[in-house]
């Protein structure tokens, strides 16, 4: 009799324990549903950009796992770009509160996937109005807002800086990824104005880079400098490109400071981590009820970086007035 009562009590306690655990799990699931989920549509693996985004959110009081969750469905660069529409639809199905879409292709995919969920972009390209992302910079009018990364004259400014640093420069090669550089016409126009011979090196795949660089050095005319177009293709091959610059002592200017750290001479362009940090402000406003249609699209933060160590190694003296223009000098 006593054993039967004991067994019955154990069964009741076990049932109570299961009920508590189940209820606790349901509670956590319900709580997770209340915490906003931020979808990331990023064509490629870019930890520094995501880290900058998290720093921006943390500064505003957001801690992942406590008051927001991140939904990032895929990492592989090649497959991610091909699957952007599918991944955007997946984020919509996950019922994210908003989508952070990096690069114009991701913005297009997100816009096709949803007209209701807010889309914030750290990189709307050079012309978000012309691309159809927003009606105007001041009044987007749709579900897309954020920052753009291009402004008229950036390409020309790079060549101007290159000419000021190297007055005798003549033959310049431009690494143009995927035949899609929005700056190509600007580079051609600026080269003509500065009396530079511009070789446009069209790159379609990773395998094009090594042969293209070898061909540049094999031509009889001396290569005076290299201009690096910013794209995931060149970005993920930055170490290879940097090795070429160091080995051949070629001055290079780019749109991204990563190349400067790897052997480039200078960079002038958008500070993408700063854009991602600023994106956190847009996210915060939208999560607090702001309408993306009324949040103006903002211009990028630009930076000019010079590597004096590279200059010394390749025998280039940077004019003092150019150094004064630099936002950052690597010594």
C-alpha positions, 0 to 999 in steps of 0.5 A: 500500500505504501509503495503504491502511494509512493509510486503515485506521488512520484508520478504526480511530481513527474507530471508537475515537473514536465508541466513546469518545464513545458510551460517554461519553454512555451514562455520563453518561446512566447517571449522570443516572439515578442523580442524583435528579430532583425533580418540581415541580407548580406551578399557575402561574409563580412564580419567587420560590417556586422561587428560595426552594426552590433556596436552601433546597436549596443551603443543604443542599448540593444543586446543580442539575445536580450532585446533583439535577435538576428536572423541571417540565413546564409553565409556562402558568398557565391550561393548567397548572391544567386539566392538573394530572392529566396533568402529575402523570402525566407526572412519574410517568412520568419516574420522579422521586424525589419530587413537590413539589406547590404548592396543594391542587389539585396535591396532589390530582392528585399523589395520584391519579397515585401512591401510591408516590412521596413528595409534599411540599407547601409549601401543603397548604391550611388543612386537610390532614387534612380534605382527606384528604391526611394522617391526622393532622398528627403522623403523615401515614401516607401518601405526602404531607407538608410544610406547610399554609398556613392556621390558624384565625383568620387572616382574623379577625386581618386584620380585627382589625389593620385595625380597630386601624390604622383605628378608624373603618373601617366599610365593607370590601370583600373580593376573593374569588377564584373563589368558593372562599375558605376564609376567607370564613365567617371574614371574615363572622364577624369582620366581624360581631364587629367591627361592619364592613359586609363587601362580598364581591366574587366574582371568576371571571376576570381580566376581573372585577377592573376592573369590580368595583373600579370598581363599589366606587367608584361606590356611594354608601357610602364604601369605607373599606378593601379586603381582598385574598384570596390566589389566583393570580387576584389575584396575577397582577393585583396590579399592577392592584390596587395601581394602584387602591389608589394612585389612590383612596388606599384602605387595604388589608390582604392575606394576601401582602406583594406587595400591600404593596409595590405600594400596600397598607397591610399584610399578615398571612399565610403567608410562602410563600417561607419555606415553600418553603425549609422544603420543601427540608428535607423533600426532603433527609430523604426523599432520604436515606431518610426515610418521608413517612408519619412526617414530621409536617406543619408549620405555616406561618411567619406575618408581619405587614408594614406599609408606612409610605410608603403610610400617609403617602401616604393620611394614616394614622397607624399606632399605635406598638403595632401597629408593634411587632407587625410583622415587617417595616416598609417605610419 
